[in-house]
Amino acid sequence: MGHDGWMGFGGGIMWLFLLIVIVALVFAITTVLGHSHPRSPTDETPLEELKRRYAAGEIDDDEYERRRKELQR
């Protein structure tokens, strides 16, 4: 009598604590790795964006060349 094993009150709290720690670790790891993911096709470098804007006619020749030279510094 009085021996609850792993599923007693103390054991239940231990499993809950362990679950919280695992969830926190998974969240921390995915957050850190999320910042180092490879670029998706929708991400553009500044030069790619400049080329896209030039091709779309949003900027003229002079503006394109001026900004391209600035980006290559």
C-alpha positions in Angstrom: 0.0 0.0 0.0 1.1 3.5 -0.7 3.4 2.6 -3.6 2.1 4.3 -6.7 5.1 3.6 -9.1 5.6 5.8 -12.1 2.0 6.9 -12.5 1.6 8.4 -9.0 1.4 12.1 -8.4 5.1 12.6 -8.4 5.6 10.5 -11.5 2.9 12.4 -13.4 4.5 15.7 -12.6 7.8 14.3 -13.7 6.4 13.3 -17.1 4.6 16.7 -17.5 7.9 18.5 -16.7 9.8 16.3 -19.2 7.2 17.0 -21.9 7.5 20.8 -21.3 11.3 20.6 -21.6 11.0 18.6 -24.8 8.5 21.1 -26.3 10.7 24.0 -25.3 13.8 22.4 -26.9 12.0 21.6 -30.1 10.7 25.2 -30.2 14.2 26.6 -29.6 15.9 24.4 -32.2 13.3 25.2 -34.9 13.6 28.9 -34.1 17.3 28.9 -34.4 17.3 26.7 -37.5 14.5 28.8 -39.1 16.9 31.7 -39.3 19.5 29.8 -41.3 17.2 28.2 -43.9 18.2 28.5 -47.5 16.6 31.3 -49.5 13.2 30.5 -50.9 12.6 31.4 -54.6 10.6 34.4 -53.6 13.5 36.0 -51.7 15.5 38.3 -53.8 18.9 39.8 -53.4 19.1 43.5 -53.9 20.6 43.1 -57.4 17.8 40.6 -58.4 15.2 43.1 -57.2 16.9 45.9 -59.1 16.9 43.8 -62.3 13.2 42.9 -61.8 12.2 46.5 -61.3 14.2 47.5 -64.4 12.6 44.8 -66.5 9.2 45.8 -65.2 9.8 49.4 -66.3 9.6 50.8 -62.7 13.0 52.5 -63.1 14.8 53.9 -66.1 18.3 53.2 -67.6 20.1 55.9 -65.6 18.5 54.9 -62.3 19.3 51.2 -62.9 23.0 51.9 -63.7 23.3 54.3 -60.7 21.9 51.8 -58.3 23.7 48.8 -59.8 27.0 50.6 -59.3 26.1 51.4 -55.7 25.3 47.8 -55.0 28.7 46.6 -56.4 30.7 48.7 -54.0 
